[in-house]
Amino acid sequence: MTQNVSTAVGDVVSISNYRKYESDLYSDDAALPYPALETHRISNQYQYSEELRSTWQANERTRITYGFFGLGQQYLLDQSTKLDGFLKGLGQPQSQFQKNWSLSGFSQAYYKLTDSLQALAGIRFQHEKTTALSTTANTFTATPGAYSSYSDPVIPGSSLSESGAKDWNNLGYKAGLSDQITDLTMVYGYYTRGFKSAVLPGASPTPGISGRSIRNTSIRWSSE
């Protein structure tokens, strides 16, 4: 949802987003007349974000955009698998939980060097935190000779869990030039240094919490 609000310091743009995904899935992964490999998977995931930004026309040549951006997301997976194709009565429950949030402030300035040539410079500071928990275990049927079920008791000593939390402070920036050669043609180039957040959801029972810096140089040409 996008809203435009007029204030004493200029027009403020608010961009809000929320989405949620839920799934309750049963699957037969072996397609055999007995439960050789079957899975019950429940997942719940949501994400929300809010951006507030405004533009200040300092003078005829200088324009500055500034604002804040917040993002939160959470992922939960509860999964049980019947493994009778490997050993009759054997099962494996697993779970994954990850939560991530970040808050950043940014500003980008544009300065007209000539009527067609424009320079830009921007900076962004971001604080981010991610937490994760993963578990796995094995179950075995309590009824001798029976196939596994999703409610079988956990085998003592088979449970494993791992958790972690990490936070970052990240500084990114951008600088470049653009030239409006004609009314329909523009050439522009820029250098950026940013940060790629830890990916959600995790892909293994052991949660990996990591992010990485990204540097990019680009020269482009556009025409209509």
C-alpha positions as CSV (number, residue, x, y, z in Angstrom):
1,M,0.0,0.0,0.0
2,T,1.4,3.4,-1.0
3,Q,0.3,6.7,0.6
4,N,1.5,10.3,-0.1
5,V,1.2,12.8,2.7
6,S,2.1,16.5,2.5
7,T,4.0,17.9,5.5
8,A,5.9,21.0,6.4
9,V,9.2,19.4,5.3
10,G,7.8,18.2,2.0
11,D,5.8,15.3,0.6
12,V,6.3,12.0,2.5
13,V,5.7,8.7,0.7
14,S,4.7,5.7,2.8
15,I,5.1,2.2,1.3
16,S,3.7,-0.6,3.4
17,N,3.7,-4.3,2.7
18,Y,2.5,-7.4,4.5
19,R,2.2,-11.0,3.2
20,K,1.6,-14.3,4.8
21,Y,1.8,-17.9,3.5
22,E,0.5,-21.0,5.3
23,S,0.7,-24.6,4.0
24,D,-0.4,-28.0,5.4
25,L,0.8,-30.7,3.0
26,Y,0.7,-34.5,2.9
27,S,2.8,-36.1,0.2
28,D,3.5,-39.7,-0.9
29,D,7.0,-39.5,-2.2
30,A,7.4,-43.2,-3.1
31,A,4.0,-43.9,-4.7
32,L,3.9,-47.4,-3.2
33,P,1.0,-49.3,-1.7
34,Y,2.6,-49.0,1.8
35,P,4.1,-45.9,3.5
36,A,7.7,-46.3,2.2
37,L,8.3,-42.5,2.2
38,E,5.5,-40.2,3.2
39,T,5.7,-36.7,4.6
40,H,3.5,-34.3,6.5
41,R,4.8,-30.7,6.2
42,I,3.3,-27.7,8.0
43,S,4.8,-24.3,7.2
44,N,4.0,-20.8,8.2
45,Q,5.8,-17.7,6.8
46,Y,5.1,-14.0,6.9
47,Q,6.9,-10.8,5.9
48,Y,6.2,-7.1,6.6
49,S,8.0,-3.9,5.6
50,E,7.5,-0.2,5.9
51,E,9.3,2.6,4.0
52,L,9.1,6.3,4.6
53,R,10.9,8.7,2.3
54,S,10.8,12.3,1.3
55,T,12.5,14.5,-1.3
56,W,13.9,18.0,-0.6
57,Q,14.6,20.3,-3.5
58,A,17.5,22.3,-2.0
59,N,18.0,24.5,-5.0
60,E,17.7,24.4,-8.8
61,R,20.6,22.0,-9.1
62,T,20.4,19.9,-5.9
63,R,17.8,17.4,-4.9
64,I,18.0,15.1,-1.9
65,T,15.9,12.0,-1.2
66,Y,16.0,10.5,2.4
67,G,14.1,8.1,4.5
68,F,13.9,5.0,6.6
69,F,13.1,1.3,5.8
70,G,12.1,-1.5,8.1
71,L,11.7,-5.2,7.3
72,G,10.7,-8.2,9.4
73,Q,10.1,-11.8,8.4
74,Q,9.6,-15.2,10.1
75,Y,9.6,-18.8,8.9
76,L,8.4,-21.9,10.7
77,L,8.5,-25.5,9.4
78,D,7.2,-28.5,11.2
79,Q,7.8,-31.7,9.3
80,S,7.3,-35.5,10.0
81,T,8.5,-38.2,7.6
82,K,7.6,-41.9,7.5
83,L,10.7,-43.9,6.6
84,D,9.3,-47.4,6.4
85,G,11.0,-48.0,3.1
86,F,14.3,-47.9,5.0
87,L,13.2,-49.6,8.2
88,K,9.6,-50.6,9.0
89,G,8.3,-48.4,11.8
90,L,11.0,-45.7,11.5
91,G,10.1,-42.0,11.3
92,Q,11.9,-38.6,11.4
93,P,10.4,-35.4,12.7
94,Q,12.2,-32.1,12.0
95,S,11.5,-28.4,12.6
96,Q,13.0,-25.1,11.5
97,F,12.4,-21.6,12.9
98,Q,14.1,-18.5,11.6
99,K,13.3,-14.8,12.4
100,N,15.0,-11.8,10.8
101,W,14.5,-8.0,11.1
102,S,16.3,-5.0,9.9
103,L,16.1,-1.2,10.2
104,S,17.9,1.2,7.9
105,G,18.2,4.9,7.2
106,F,19.2,6.2,3.7
107,S,19.9,9.4,1.8
108,Q,20.7,10.1,-1.9
109,A,21.6,13.4,-3.4
110,Y,21.4,14.4,-7.1
111,Y,23.4,17.4,-8.4
112,K,23.1,18.8,-11.9
113,L,26.5,19.5,-13.3
114,T,25.0,20.7,-16.6
115,D,21.6,20.7,-18.1
116,S,22.1,17.1,-19.2
117,L,24.8,15.7,-16.9
118,Q,23.9,14.7,-13.3
119,A,26.0,13.3,-10.4
120,L,24.5,11.2,-7.6
121,A,25.8,10.1,-4.3
122,G,24.0,8.0,-1.7
123,I,24.6,6.4,1.7
124,R,22.7,3.7,3.7
125,F,23.2,2.4,7.2
126,Q,21.4,-0.8,8.3
127,H,21.1,-2.8,11.5
128,E,20.0,-6.4,11.1
129,K,19.4,-9.4,13.4
130,T,18.7,-13.0,12.6
131,T,17.9,-15.9,15.0
132,A,17.4,-19.6,14.0
133,L,16.6,-22.9,15.6
134,S,16.6,-26.3,13.9
135,T,15.7,-29.7,15.4
136,T,15.7,-33.3,14.2
137,A,15.1,-36.7,15.8
138,N,14.0,-40.3,15.0
139,T,10.8,-42.1,16.1
140,F,9.8,-45.7,16.1
141,T,6.4,-47.4,16.3
142,A,5.3,-48.5,19.7
143,T,3.3,-51.4,18.1
144,P,5.5,-54.3,17.2
145,G,5.5,-55.0,13.4
146,A,3.4,-52.0,12.6
147,Y,4.2,-49.2,10.1
148,S,5.2,-45.8,11.4
149,S,2.8,-43.0,12.2
150,Y,3.2,-39.3,12.7
151,S,2.6,-39.6,16.4
152,D,5.2,-42.3,17.2
153,P,7.4,-41.8,20.3
154,V,10.9,-40.3,19.9
155,I,13.8,-42.8,20.2
156,P,15.8,-41.8,23.3
157,G,19.0,-40.1,22.5
158,S,18.1,-39.4,18.9
159,S,17.1,-35.7,19.3
160,L,19.4,-33.0,18.0
161,S,18.9,-29.3,18.0
162,E,21.0,-26.3,17.1
163,S,20.3,-22.6,17.5
164,G,22.1,-19.3,16.8
165,A,21.7,-15.6,16.7
166,K,23.7,-12.9,15.0
167,D,23.4,-9.2,14.3
168,W,25.1,-6.8,11.9
169,N,25.7,-3.1,11.3
170,N,26.2,-2.5,7.6
171,L,27.2,0.7,5.7
172,G,26.5,0.9,2.0
173,Y,27.1,3.7,-0.5
174,K,26.6,4.6,-4.1
175,A,28.1,7.1,-6.5
176,G,27.6,7.7,-10.2
177,L,26.9,9.9,-13.2
178,S,24.0,10.1,-15.7
179,D,23.9,12.0,-19.0
180,Q,20.7,12.7,-20.8
181,I,22.2,12.8,-24.3
182,T,18.9,13.3,-26.1
183,D,15.2,13.4,-25.0
184,L,15.1,9.7,-25.6
185,T,18.6,8.5,-24.8
186,M,20.5,8.3,-21.5
187,V,23.9,6.9,-20.5
188,Y,24.6,6.3,-16.9
189,G,27.2,4.6,-14.7
190,Y,27.6,4.0,-11.0
191,Y,29.5,2.1,-8.3
192,T,27.7,0.6,-5.3
193,R,28.7,-1.2,-2.2
194,G,25.9,-3.0,-0.4
195,F,25.0,-6.0,1.8
196,K,23.1,-9.2,1.1
197,S,21.1,-10.4,4.1
198,A,21.0,-14.0,5.4
199,V,18.6,-16.1,3.4
200,L,15.3,-17.3,4.9
201,P,14.4,-20.0,5.2
202,G,17.3,-22.2,6.1
203,A,18.0,-25.2,3.9
204,S,19.4,-27.7,6.4
205,P,18.8,-28.9,10.0
206,T,21.9,-26.8,11.0
207,P,21.0,-23.2,10.7
208,G,23.5,-21.1,8.7
209,I,23.3,-17.4,9.6
210,S,25.4,-15.3,7.3
211,G,25.4,-12.3,5.0
212,R,27.9,-10.9,2.6
213,S,29.0,-7.6,1.2
214,I,28.3,-6.9,-2.5
215,R,30.2,-4.5,-4.7
216,N,29.0,-3.6,-8.2
217,T,30.1,-1.3,-11.0
218,S,27.7,-0.8,-13.9
219,I,27.6,1.3,-17.1
220,R,24.3,1.3,-19.0
221,W,22.5,2.9,-21.9
222,S,18.8,3.3,-22.3
223,S,16.8,4.6,-25.3
224,E,13.1,4.7,-26.1
